[in-house]
């Protein structure tokens, strides 16, 4: 379990997304995409990895 979390956070885009979400406020995927320069499919994949971790 800890290894899954660390592996998920080792990717810079996922870590940046988590930092944006850390304040507890809601963010839409379109905002994360714009702030991180990621496509919708890529952002969706990153969110999936974070949820599973």
N, C-alpha and C positions, 0 to 999 in steps of 0.2 A: 504494500500500500504506500509506504513512504517513498519507495523507489518510483512508483507510478507518478506521484506528485512531483518529485524532483525531475523526472524525465519530461513531464509536461511543461514545467517551468524553465527547462533548459533552452527552449526555443524562444528567441528574442521577441517575436511577434506575440506569442501567447503571454509572455511575462508582461509586455507592454499593455496588452488588453486587460490583464488582471489588475494592473496598476490603475487603469482608467475606471475599472469597476469597483475598486477597493473602497471608494467613499460611500458605498451603499446606495448611491443614486441609480436610477434606471437609465439605461442607455439603449438606443436602438442599434441594430446591427449596422445600419447605414452610417451612423456616427462613428462607430468603431472602424468601419471600412475607410471612411474619409480620413480619420485621424492617423490610422496606421498604414494607409496606402495599400490595402489588401482588397482583392476581389471578393464578391459575395460568396463564391464557392470556397475560396481559401479561408475566409473568416468563419464560415460555417464549420469547416473542418477543425479549425483551431478551437472553436467553442465546444465541439464534440469531444475533443481530446481533454479539454479542461473539465468538462462535466464528468467524464469517466474517471478522471484522476481523483 
